[in-house]
Amino acid sequence: MLLVRTTLAPSAIHGIGVFAFADIGAGEPVWRFDPAFDLVIAPDQVAGAPPAFRAYLETYAYLSPDVPAGHLVLPCDHAKFLNHSEDPNTESSGPLNRALRHIRAGEELTCDYRACVAGWTGFGPSIG
């Protein structure tokens, strides 16, 4: 779940992005995995889901190295709109993301999917 206040807006990176509502200091926690708010979905639940929901999962859920293999994480909040950058302004350290540097209010929050999405090699279907 996001630990900082954010807003959604069109992104120059991709579709909709997550933007800081207020300044965020370097090193400040930005997001942490919380099973009370971030849904963990087992592979058999994905397989049995209707096609429309599977398409939703393709867009907003991800394979996390911090949950059992094959399980997806579906964020409960704006975090599902975080976009990838190879020069991100947040860093993933296990189940916690922190600001890598000062992030100004109105700036898009980004993360490196290679660090927080198990097996991520690029865009495209990931859950089969």
C-alpha positions as semicolon CSV with decimal commas, in nm:
position;residue;x (nm);y (nm);z (nm)
1;M;0,000;0,000;0,000
2;L;0,118;0,349;-0,070
3;L;0,251;0,531;0,236
4;V;0,246;0,874;0,075
5;R;-0,045;1,070;-0,066
6;T;-0,069;1,045;-0,445
7;T;-0,288;1,139;-0,736
8;L;-0,342;0,988;-1,080
9;A;-0,285;1,174;-1,406
10;P;-0,187;1,105;-1,768
11;S;0,173;0,980;-1,786
12;A;0,437;1,061;-2,045
13;I;0,568;0,708;-1,982
14;H;0,251;0,502;-2,029
15;G;-0,122;0,564;-1,989
16;I;-0,200;0,673;-1,635
17;G;0,070;0,734;-1,376
18;V;0,102;0,790;-1,002
19;F;0,210;1,140;-0,904
20;A;0,330;1,272;-0,569
21;F;0,071;1,493;-0,400
22;A;0,341;1,655;-0,182
23;D;0,720;1,651;-0,173
24;I;0,876;1,319;-0,069
25;G;1,218;1,322;0,096
26;A;1,507;1,103;-0,016
27;G;1,493;0,770;0,167
28;E;1,130;0,817;0,275
29;P;0,919;0,500;0,258
30;V;0,678;0,525;-0,036
31;W;0,512;0,182;-0,055
32;R;0,511;-0,141;0,142
33;F;0,347;-0,474;0,083
34;D;0,062;-0,525;0,328
35;P;-0,144;-0,845;0,289
36;A;-0,436;-0,674;0,462
37;F;-0,463;-0,434;0,166
38;D;-0,270;-0,589;-0,124
39;L;-0,450;-0,896;-0,256
40;V;-0,239;-1,209;-0,312
41;I;-0,400;-1,431;-0,576
42;A;-0,314;-1,800;-0,612
43;P;-0,255;-1,953;-0,959
44;D;-0,570;-2,167;-0,939
45;Q;-0,777;-1,854;-0,869
46;V;-0,632;-1,689;-1,180
47;A;-0,699;-1,997;-1,393
48;G;-1,063;-2,006;-1,279
49;A;-1,128;-1,635;-1,326
50;P;-1,347;-1,506;-1,610
51;P;-1,156;-1,378;-1,916
52;A;-1,242;-1,013;-1,840
53;F;-1,091;-1,039;-1,492
54;R;-0,785;-1,223;-1,624
55;A;-0,734;-0,930;-1,864
56;Y;-0,758;-0,692;-1,566
57;L;-0,495;-0,898;-1,382
58;E;-0,267;-0,887;-1,689
59;T;-0,267;-0,509;-1,656
60;Y;-0,265;-0,446;-1,282
61;A;-0,130;-0,751;-1,098
62;Y;0,229;-0,873;-1,089
63;L;0,440;-1,169;-0,986
64;S;0,623;-1,065;-0,672
65;P;0,939;-1,229;-0,540
66;D;0,799;-1,163;-0,190
67;V;0,500;-1,402;-0,214
68;P;0,487;-1,774;-0,300
69;A;0,597;-1,858;-0,655
70;G;0,323;-1,819;-0,913
71;H;0,106;-1,600;-0,691
72;L;0,008;-1,253;-0,808
73;V;-0,012;-0,932;-0,608
74;L;-0,295;-0,693;-0,691
75;P;-0,242;-0,355;-0,521
76;C;-0,545;-0,202;-0,353
77;D;-0,462;0,159;-0,433
78;H;-0,292;0,387;-0,686
79;A;0,017;0,162;-0,674
80;K;-0,137;-0,048;-0,954
81;F;-0,062;0,250;-1,182
82;L;0,312;0,277;-1,103
83;N;0,507;0,288;-1,426
84;H;0,844;0,132;-1,504
85;S;1,161;0,334;-1,549
86;E;1,518;0,217;-1,591
87;D;1,607;0,535;-1,400
88;P;1,338;0,520;-1,128
89;N;1,290;0,763;-0,842
90;T;1,197;0,483;-0,599
91;E;1,380;0,162;-0,514
92;S;1,248;-0,174;-0,408
93;S;1,402;-0,341;-0,107
94;G;1,194;-0,651;-0,049
95;P;0,843;-0,558;0,056
96;L;0,932;-0,184;0,092
97;N;0,993;0,091;-0,165
98;R;1,176;0,412;-0,072
99;A;1,241;0,738;-0,254
100;L;1,586;0,725;-0,415
101;R;1,605;1,103;-0,412
102;H;1,388;1,404;-0,333
103;I;1,064;1,375;-0,532
104;R;0,878;1,699;-0,598
105;A;0,502;1,738;-0,561
106;G;0,349;1,669;-0,903
107;E;0,635;1,442;-1,014
108;E;0,550;1,092;-1,139
109;L;0,659;0,809;-0,909
110;T;0,840;0,532;-1,095
111;C;0,992;0,197;-1,008
112;D;1,217;-0,050;-1,188
113;Y;0,998;-0,351;-1,261
114;R;1,315;-0,564;-1,293
115;A;1,366;-0,522;-0,916
116;C;1,011;-0,585;-0,796
117;V;0,841;-0,807;-1,056
118;A;0,961;-1,169;-1,056
119;G;1,095;-1,267;-1,399
120;W;1,005;-0,933;-1,564
121;T;1,179;-0,896;-1,899
122;G;0,954;-0,643;-2,071
123;F;0,597;-0,560;-2,146
124;G;0,344;-0,817;-2,256
125;P;0,139;-1,099;-2,107
126;S;0,287;-1,228;-1,784
127;I;0,027;-1,450;-1,623
128;G;-0,056;-1,681;-1,912
